[in-house]
Amino acid sequence: MKNTTIYKSFILTASLGLILMGCGSDKKQTADTTAAVPVTVANVDTGDSSTILAGSGQITAVNSATLSTRMMGYVESLPVKIGQKVNKGDLLISINNVDLRAKKAQVEASITEATVAFNNAKKDYERFQSLFKESSASQKELDDMTARYEMAKARLEAANQMKNEVNSQFAYANIRAPFNGVVTNTYIDEGDMANPGVPLVSVESPGTGFEVEAKVAENNISSIEVGTKAQILVKALDTTLTGEVSELSASAQNTGGQYIMKVALDKTDAKILSGMYATIRLETEQKGYGNDMVVVPSKALVHKGQLTGVYTLGQDNVALLRWLRLGENYGDEVEVLSGLSKGDQYIVSAEGKLYNGVKVSIQ
């Protein structure tokens, strides 16, 4: 009886083991037949020897101006609106100038008085010259008349220069367009108080061309010079333009280690507008650190808390999450300081949920 019980227990245990093994086989078979996630991959590339990613910035018109005044007063008139076309010399803003007009009237009265005094002194001077030649006037009388004439002449000149000063002040009371262009912004309304040095209105002339101002890291500055050809990616237009470096700062002392660079865009039919963001890639044959920079598109990054990584392509086409240490942003791309190397493949986009070990199929 005891042997029979042991035998039955052995048979039950063996059967249970076979059932569990069968279940395990079914589960493994299900995992193996899971559909792979379709993905798009890219190879890590450090760039070639002919281009470096220099930076990004905003497009601005080459000919642009933000106008202000150096006098204080209420805005009497603002005859222009944002987007309005203006010609050189058109009135943009008028500031109350009652005191300035009063001063001008005083100066004109002074000029009239000084002119009369000068004419009288001149006649007396010429008459005493004749009398002195005829020995009818002494040398002292001629000297006194000469001094009177010179003083009258100096007072008239001072009055005329004061008039020029007043007239120059009117240029700050009636702000006019410095060139043909378009009003891009107004910073004040009628009735507001205008203060010295505070921006009032901005004007730009798109027809004169566009440029991009960007900051360049010290790693790349040695490979750049004025005249270096550039490719400018404008994200808003999804197009790449051409241009060249027009200005390059020789110091980064006051810009946090970044060198200011301006790139002039070549003429194009693209609908460029000031303020659009652009990424600059420069063409150079000099090899340097900038050419070894690893960059990946921002859309490929995975963020988990304070960690940032990217899914790479492992053996047997499985996704593997790799954490990265990032550097500067360059438009839609970001610099990878560590975590990726040339030749690695990473997943740019996926048509399903990704996690460590999931199978993927490359599209």
C-alpha positions as CSV (number, residue, x, y, z in Angstrom):
1,M,0.0,0.0,0.0
2,K,2.8,2.3,0.8
3,N,4.6,1.6,-2.4
4,T,1.4,2.2,-4.4
5,T,1.1,5.6,-2.7
6,I,4.7,6.6,-3.6
7,Y,4.2,5.4,-7.2
8,K,1.0,7.5,-7.6
9,S,2.8,10.6,-6.1
10,F,5.6,10.1,-8.6
11,I,3.2,9.8,-11.5
12,L,1.4,13.0,-10.4
13,T,4.6,15.0,-10.0
14,A,5.9,13.9,-13.4
15,S,2.6,14.9,-15.0
16,L,2.6,18.2,-13.3
17,G,6.1,18.8,-14.5
18,L,5.2,18.0,-18.1
19,I,2.2,20.4,-17.9
20,L,4.4,23.2,-16.6
21,M,7.0,22.5,-19.3
22,G,4.3,22.7,-21.9
23,C,3.1,26.1,-20.5
24,G,6.6,27.4,-20.5
25,S,7.1,26.3,-24.1
26,D,3.8,28.0,-25.1
27,K,4.9,31.3,-23.4
28,K,8.3,31.3,-25.1
29,Q,6.7,30.6,-28.5
30,T,4.3,33.5,-28.0
31,A,7.2,35.9,-27.2
32,D,9.1,34.7,-30.3
33,T,6.1,35.4,-32.5
34,T,5.5,38.9,-31.2
35,A,5.4,41.4,-34.2
36,A,8.5,43.5,-34.5
37,V,8.1,47.3,-34.1
38,P,8.7,49.1,-37.4
39,V,11.5,51.7,-36.9
40,T,13.6,54.2,-38.8
41,V,17.3,54.1,-38.0
42,A,20.3,56.3,-38.7
43,N,24.0,55.8,-38.4
44,V,26.0,58.0,-36.1
45,D,28.2,60.2,-38.2
46,T,30.8,62.7,-37.0
47,G,30.6,64.7,-40.2
48,D,33.0,65.0,-43.0
49,S,36.2,67.0,-43.5
50,S,34.4,69.8,-45.4
51,T,31.6,70.9,-43.0
52,I,31.3,71.9,-39.4
53,L,28.1,72.6,-37.5
54,A,28.7,76.2,-36.3
55,G,25.5,77.2,-34.5
56,S,22.1,78.7,-34.8
57,G,20.5,82.1,-34.7
58,Q,17.7,84.4,-36.0
59,I,17.5,85.9,-39.4
60,T,17.5,89.7,-39.5
61,A,17.5,92.2,-42.3
62,V,20.9,93.7,-43.0
63,N,19.5,97.2,-43.2
64,S,17.4,97.6,-40.0
65,A,17.1,100.4,-37.4
66,T,15.4,100.9,-34.0
67,L,14.8,104.6,-33.6
68,S,14.7,106.6,-30.3
69,T,14.9,110.2,-29.2
70,R,17.1,112.2,-26.9
71,M,14.4,114.5,-25.8
72,M,11.5,114.0,-23.4
73,G,7.9,114.9,-24.4
74,Y,4.4,113.5,-25.2
75,V,3.8,111.7,-28.5
76,E,1.6,114.0,-30.5
77,S,1.3,111.8,-33.6
78,L,2.1,108.2,-34.7
79,P,1.0,108.1,-38.4
80,V,2.4,104.7,-39.2
81,K,1.4,101.1,-38.3
82,I,3.2,97.8,-38.1
83,G,3.7,96.4,-41.6
84,Q,3.3,99.7,-43.3
85,K,5.8,100.6,-46.1
86,V,7.6,103.9,-45.8
87,N,10.0,105.9,-47.9
88,K,13.1,107.7,-46.7
89,G,12.2,110.9,-44.9
90,D,8.6,109.9,-44.1
91,L,7.4,111.0,-40.7
92,L,7.2,108.1,-38.3
93,I,6.5,109.8,-35.0
94,S,6.1,113.3,-33.7
95,I,6.9,114.4,-30.2
96,N,5.5,117.6,-28.5
97,N,8.0,120.3,-29.1
98,V,6.3,123.6,-28.0
99,D,9.4,124.6,-25.9
100,L,11.6,123.8,-28.9
101,R,9.6,126.0,-31.2
102,A,9.7,128.8,-28.7
103,K,13.5,128.5,-28.5
104,K,13.7,128.6,-32.2
105,A,11.7,131.8,-32.3
106,Q,14.1,133.3,-29.7
107,V,17.1,132.3,-31.8
108,E,15.6,133.8,-34.9
109,A,15.0,137.1,-33.1
110,S,18.6,136.9,-31.9
111,I,19.8,136.4,-35.4
112,T,17.8,139.4,-36.6
113,E,19.3,141.6,-33.8
114,A,22.8,140.3,-34.5
115,T,22.5,140.9,-38.2
116,V,21.4,144.5,-37.7
117,A,24.3,145.1,-35.3
118,F,26.8,143.5,-37.7
119,N,25.7,145.6,-40.6
120,N,26.0,148.8,-38.6
121,A,29.4,147.8,-37.3
122,K,30.6,146.9,-40.8
123,K,29.5,150.3,-42.2
124,D,31.3,152.1,-39.4
125,Y,34.4,150.0,-39.8
126,E,34.6,150.7,-43.6
127,R,34.0,154.5,-43.0
128,F,36.7,154.7,-40.4
129,Q,39.1,152.9,-42.7
130,S,38.5,155.6,-45.2
131,L,38.9,158.4,-42.6
132,F,42.2,156.8,-41.3
133,K,43.6,156.8,-44.8
134,E,42.8,160.5,-45.1
135,S,44.3,161.1,-41.7
136,S,40.9,162.2,-40.3
137,A,40.8,159.4,-37.7
138,S,43.4,158.2,-35.2
139,Q,44.8,154.7,-35.0
140,K,42.9,154.1,-31.7
141,E,39.6,155.1,-33.2
142,L,40.2,152.6,-36.0
143,D,41.2,149.9,-33.6
144,D,38.1,150.5,-31.5
145,M,35.9,150.3,-34.6
146,T,37.7,147.2,-35.8
147,A,37.1,145.5,-32.4
148,R,33.4,146.5,-32.5
149,Y,33.1,145.0,-36.0
150,E,34.7,141.7,-35.0
151,M,32.5,141.3,-32.0
152,A,29.4,142.0,-34.0
153,K,30.5,139.4,-36.5
154,A,31.2,136.8,-33.8
155,R,27.7,137.4,-32.2
156,L,26.1,136.9,-35.6
157,E,28.0,133.6,-36.1
158,A,27.0,132.4,-32.6
159,A,23.4,133.1,-33.3
160,N,23.5,131.2,-36.6
161,Q,25.2,128.2,-34.8
162,M,22.5,128.2,-32.2
163,K,19.9,128.0,-34.9
164,N,21.7,124.9,-36.3
165,E,21.6,123.4,-32.8
166,V,17.9,124.0,-32.5
167,N,17.2,122.6,-36.0
168,S,19.1,119.5,-35.1
169,Q,16.9,119.0,-32.1
170,F,13.9,119.0,-34.3
171,A,15.2,115.8,-35.8
172,Y,14.6,114.1,-32.4
173,A,11.2,115.6,-32.1
174,N,10.0,114.5,-35.6
175,I,11.4,111.0,-36.2
176,R,11.6,110.2,-39.9
177,A,12.4,107.0,-41.8
178,P,16.2,106.7,-42.4
179,F,15.6,104.6,-45.6
180,N,13.0,102.9,-47.7
181,G,11.5,100.0,-45.8
182,V,8.8,98.5,-43.7
183,V,7.7,99.4,-40.1
184,T,8.3,96.2,-38.1
185,N,7.3,97.4,-34.6
186,T,6.1,100.4,-32.6
187,Y,6.8,100.6,-28.9
188,I,4.7,103.6,-27.9
189,D,1.2,105.1,-28.5
190,E,-0.1,108.6,-29.0
191,G,-0.2,110.5,-25.7
192,D,2.5,108.4,-24.1
193,M,5.6,110.0,-22.7
194,A,8.7,109.5,-24.8
195,N,12.0,109.3,-22.9
196,P,15.6,109.7,-24.1
197,G,17.1,106.4,-25.4
198,V,13.9,104.4,-25.1
199,P,13.0,102.6,-28.5
200,L,10.0,104.2,-30.3
201,V,9.8,102.5,-33.7
202,S,11.7,99.9,-35.7
203,V,12.1,99.9,-39.5
204,E,13.9,97.4,-41.8
205,S,14.6,97.2,-45.5
206,P,14.2,93.5,-46.6
207,G,15.3,94.4,-50.1
208,T,18.9,94.9,-48.9
209,G,19.3,91.3,-47.9
210,F,19.3,89.1,-44.8
211,E,21.9,87.8,-42.4
212,V,22.0,85.4,-39.4
213,E,23.9,86.2,-36.2
214,A,25.1,83.2,-34.3
215,K,27.5,82.3,-31.5
216,V,30.4,80.0,-32.3
217,A,32.2,77.8,-29.8
218,E,35.9,78.2,-29.3
219,N,36.4,74.6,-30.6
220,N,35.4,75.7,-34.1
221,I,36.6,79.3,-34.3
222,S,40.0,78.4,-35.7
223,S,38.4,76.8,-38.7
224,I,36.3,79.9,-39.6
225,E,37.2,83.1,-41.4
226,V,35.4,85.9,-43.2
227,G,34.3,84.6,-46.6
228,T,33.8,81.0,-45.4
229,K,30.9,79.5,-47.4
230,A,27.8,78.5,-45.4
231,Q,24.7,76.4,-45.6
232,I,21.7,77.8,-43.7
233,L,18.8,75.5,-42.8
234,V,15.6,77.5,-42.2
235,K,13.3,75.2,-40.3
236,A,10.1,77.3,-40.9
237,L,10.5,77.0,-44.6
238,D,12.1,73.5,-44.6
239,T,14.7,74.7,-47.0
240,T,18.5,75.2,-47.1
241,L,20.0,78.5,-48.3
242,T,23.5,79.5,-49.1
243,G,25.7,82.4,-47.8
244,E,29.0,83.3,-46.4
245,V,30.6,84.6,-43.2
246,S,30.5,88.4,-43.4
247,E,31.7,89.3,-39.8
248,L,33.6,87.4,-37.2
249,S,34.4,88.6,-33.7
250,A,38.0,88.2,-32.5
251,S,37.1,88.1,-28.8
252,A,34.7,86.2,-26.6
253,Q,35.6,88.0,-23.4
254,N,32.2,89.5,-22.9
255,T,30.1,86.7,-24.5
256,G,30.6,83.8,-22.3
257,G,33.3,82.0,-24.4
258,Q,31.2,82.3,-27.6
259,Y,32.4,84.2,-30.6
260,I,29.9,86.4,-32.5
261,M,29.6,85.5,-36.2
262,K,27.4,87.0,-38.9
263,V,26.5,85.1,-42.0
264,A,25.1,87.0,-45.0
265,L,22.5,85.1,-47.0
266,D,22.7,84.9,-50.8
267,K,19.7,86.3,-52.8
268,T,16.9,83.8,-52.9
269,D,13.2,83.5,-53.9
270,A,12.4,81.9,-50.6
271,K,9.9,83.7,-48.4
272,I,12.3,84.7,-45.7
273,L,11.1,86.8,-42.8
274,S,13.1,88.4,-40.0
275,G,13.0,86.4,-36.8
276,M,13.0,83.0,-38.4
277,Y,15.4,80.6,-36.8
278,A,18.2,79.1,-38.8
279,T,21.0,76.5,-38.3
280,I,24.3,77.2,-39.8
281,R,26.7,74.7,-41.3
282,L,30.0,76.0,-42.6
283,E,32.1,74.6,-45.4
284,T,35.8,74.3,-44.5
285,E,38.7,72.0,-45.5
286,Q,40.4,72.4,-42.1
287,K,40.0,69.5,-39.8
288,G,39.4,70.1,-36.2
289,Y,37.5,69.2,-33.1
290,G,34.3,70.5,-34.6
291,N,34.4,67.9,-37.4
292,D,34.5,65.1,-34.8
293,M,31.3,66.3,-33.1
294,V,28.6,63.7,-32.7
295,V,25.1,65.0,-33.2
296,V,21.7,63.4,-33.2
297,P,18.2,64.8,-34.0
298,S,16.3,66.0,-30.9
299,K,13.3,63.9,-31.9
300,A,15.3,60.7,-31.4
301,L,16.0,61.4,-27.7
302,V,14.2,59.6,-24.9
303,H,13.7,61.5,-21.6
304,K,13.2,59.7,-18.3
305,G,13.4,62.0,-15.3
306,Q,16.7,63.8,-15.4
307,L,18.2,61.1,-17.7
308,T,18.3,61.4,-21.5
309,G,19.1,58.5,-23.9
310,V,18.5,57.1,-27.3
311,Y,17.4,53.6,-28.5
312,T,20.2,51.9,-30.4
313,L,20.0,48.9,-32.6
314,G,21.4,45.8,-31.0
315,Q,22.2,42.3,-32.2
316,D,19.2,40.3,-33.7
317,N,17.5,43.7,-34.4
318,V,16.5,44.5,-30.8
319,A,16.2,48.0,-29.3
320,L,18.6,48.8,-26.5
321,L,18.3,52.0,-24.5
322,R,21.6,53.8,-24.1
323,W,22.0,56.9,-21.8
324,L,23.8,59.9,-23.2
325,R,25.6,63.0,-21.9
326,L,24.6,65.9,-24.1
327,G,26.2,69.2,-25.0
328,E,25.0,72.3,-27.0
329,N,21.8,72.4,-29.1
330,Y,22.2,73.3,-32.8
331,G,18.7,73.9,-34.1
332,D,17.0,70.5,-34.4
333,E,20.2,68.6,-33.5
334,V,22.0,68.2,-30.2
335,E,25.6,67.4,-29.5
336,V,26.4,64.1,-27.9
337,L,29.5,64.3,-25.6
338,S,29.4,60.6,-24.6
339,G,27.3,57.5,-25.1
340,L,27.6,57.2,-28.9
341,S,30.4,56.7,-31.3
342,K,30.8,56.7,-35.0
343,G,29.3,53.6,-36.6
344,D,26.6,53.1,-34.0
345,Q,23.0,52.8,-35.2
346,Y,20.2,54.5,-33.4
347,I,16.5,54.6,-33.8
348,V,15.1,57.9,-35.1
349,S,11.4,57.1,-35.0
350,A,9.1,54.1,-34.3
351,E,5.6,53.1,-35.2
352,G,5.0,51.5,-31.8
353,K,6.2,51.5,-28.2
354,L,9.8,50.8,-27.7
355,Y,11.5,49.2,-24.6
356,N,14.6,47.3,-23.9
357,G,14.8,44.1,-25.8
358,V,11.8,44.6,-28.1
359,K,12.3,43.3,-31.6
360,V,12.3,45.9,-34.4
361,S,12.1,45.9,-38.1
362,I,14.0,48.5,-40.1
363,Q,11.9,50.4,-42.6
